[in-house]
Amino acid sequence: MRASELIKWYESGSYQKIVDKDASDTLTCFNCGAELKGKEKFCGECGANTSKR
């Protein structure tokens, strides 16, 4: 993740979705914060490659 993307992600508050979840919950997209179901290769919301977890 580039610094500019990280700043945008932080300022949008999307990181809070990840921070607030327990480790036992479903996985969350690193790019947009959407919940990932199963073993998807790409996020259904933003299309990010989920193998970069």
N, C-alpha and C positions, 0 to 999 in steps of 0.2 A: 504494500500500500504506500503510495506516495504521501509526502508530508501534506500537500494541499488536500488530498482525499481524506486524510486522517483528521485534519482541522475541520473540514466540512462535516464529517461524520460526528465529531465531538460536538460541534456547535449546533447540529440538528437535534441532539439529544438521543439519537438512535442507540448509542452505546449503552444507555440506561436499561434498555430491554435485555441486554446481555448480562449486565451487572446484577439486575434484579432477579434473574432466574437461578434456580438451583442447578447443580451439575447433573442431576438426574432427569431434568426436563429435556424436551426435544432440542435439537441443535438449531442454531440461529445463523442466518447468513451474515458473514463478516462485512459485507458491503452495504446492505440495506436494513438488516435487522429482522427480516421476515423469518418465520418459522420454517424449517426444512423438514419435510416428511420423508421418511425412509432413506433410501440411498440415492437421492437425486444427484445427477452430475452437474446440473445447473439450477440456480435459484429460479423458482417460478415467478418471482416478482421482478427482479432486476436482470436476470440472466447471468449473474456472476458464476464463475466456475467454482463449484463447492469442493473440489478436490484440494484447494489451497487452504484447507482448515488447519 
